[in-house]
Amino acid sequence: MQRYVGNFSAVALFKPRAEGAILAISVSLALALSTQAHAQSVKAANDLDTAAARKVISAAVVEAQKGPPSSVFVVDTSGAIVAAERMDGAFPASAKIAQGKAEAAAAFWQSTSNLENAANGGRAALLSSGYVVMQGGIPLKVDGKVVGAIGVSGGNKDQDEAVAKAGVAAFSN
């Protein structure tokens, strides 16, 4: 059995550990803050902001005015709504459908036209995925990276696609 001689007070035993813990916390906090600052600078360069989403919707609505009233949704990569508009006279379900198309295009990083073709071509599992896999959803990209998506519903599939493409064209310019 070993005998220890010295000061065994709780304060003396805790002090070295407390200093180490404070140092570890300080280093962790500094790393977290620098990572957050870096993430915010990257986010600013690659994110879809409200102004860009409104520009996309404005261009899409101009195109939609050529056909039946539509709902137009723009979402970020997580599927969260950045901006949306349901035109006067658009049928009520068009809003949920447009949102679903935008979410699908953002989640799969491809157009819902591709997803619809895949589902019709034998990938029936897409139909039970919970995503709306009908034409009218297109990803929005910056430098080849998906930053969000537009989804449109209100017309037939070709009209929805044309409206979505008009929105994408405005985003690309």
N, C-alpha and C positions, 0 to 999 in steps of 0.2 A: 504494500500500500504506500502510495506516495503522500508526502506531507507538503502542503503549500504554506509558505510563510509570506506574509505581506498584507497589504491592505485589500480586504475583500468586501469593501463597502459597495453598495449597489451603484453609487455614483462613479467610483473608480472603475468598476467593471464595465459600465455602460458607456463611459466617455469615448474610448477608442472606436467602439462600434457606432456610436452616434456620429462621430466625425466622418467615418467612412460612409455611413448612410447619407449624410448631408452632401458629401462629395458626389456620391453616386446619383443622388436626386438632382443635384445641380447639373451634372454632365447630361443626364437624361433630358432634363428640361431644355438645356441649350440645344441638344440635338433635335428635340421635338420642334422647337421654335424655328430652327433653321430649315428643317424639313417642311414645316408648314409654310414658311416664307417662299421656299422653292416651289412648293405645290401651288401656291397662289399665283406665282409668276407664270408657271406653266399653264395653270387654269385660265388665266387671263388671255393667253395666246391661243388656246385650243378650245375654249368653251363657246357655247352658243348663248349669246346674251339676248335680252329682251328686244333690244333695238333690231338686231338681225332677224329675230323670229317675227317681229311685226312687219319687216320688209318682205319676208317670205310670204306671210299671210296676205299682205296688200297685193302683191303680184298674183298670187293664186286667186284671190277674189275677183280681180280684173278679168282673169280667164274664165272663172266660174260664171260671170255675168253673161257669157255667151250661151249658157245652157241653164239647166235647172239650178235653183238655189242649193248651196252646199254648206257643209261644215268643214272647217279647215283647222287642224291641230298641228302644233309644232311641239315636239318633246325633246328633252336632252337624252344623253346616252342611257340614263337610268330609266327612262320612260316618264319622267316627271314633266308635267305640262309647263312649257315656257310661255306660250301664248296660244289663244284659240279664238275662233269666230264662227258663230252659226248665223248664216245669212237669214234675213227675213224670208219666211216661206219654206225654209229647209225642213224636211220632215224630222220629227223629234229624235228618232233612233239614229239619224245620221251623225249626231254628235258622238255617241258612244262608238259607232263604227269607225269614224274618222280617227278618234283617239286610239282605238285598237289597231288600226293600220299603222299609225305613227309608231306606236309601241313595238309592234312586230318588226318594222323596218329598222328601228334602233337596236332591238335585241339581236336580230339575226345579221345585222350589218349588210343587208341587201334589200332590194325592192320586194314588196309584197307580190308584185307580178311574177317574180322568180319563184316565190313561195307557192303561189297559186298554181303555177305550171308544175311544180314539183308534186303538189298534192294531187293534181289531176293526172299526173304521170305515174302514179303508184305509191307516192309517199303519203299514204293516207294517215299516218301517225301525226302529221302536221295538223290535221283537222281536230285532233283531241289535245293539242298542245296548250290550248287556252288562248292562243293568239289569233288575231283576225288575219287570215291569209288570202285576202281578196285584193285585187289590183287597186292601186291608189295610195300606196305608202312607199316613200322613197327616202333613203338615208341622206343626210346633209353631211358633207365632208369638207375638211380643211386639210390640205396637203395629203390627201389620201386617207385621212383618219376620220372615222365617223364621230361626229360631235352631236348628232341629234337626228331627227327625222321629221318629215311632214306626212300627214295622213289626211285624205280627202274622202268625203262621202256625200252623195246627193244625186249624182247622175248615174249613167251606166258605167261600166268599168273603163271604157275608153275615155269618157268625159272626166271621170275621177283621175285617171292617169294624166291626162292633158293638164288639168288644174294643178296637180302635184308637180309636174315637170316645170310649169311656169314658176312655181314657188322656188324650186331648186335652181332654176336659171337666175332668178333674182339674188339668190344666196351666193351663187358662184361669181357674180359680177362685183 
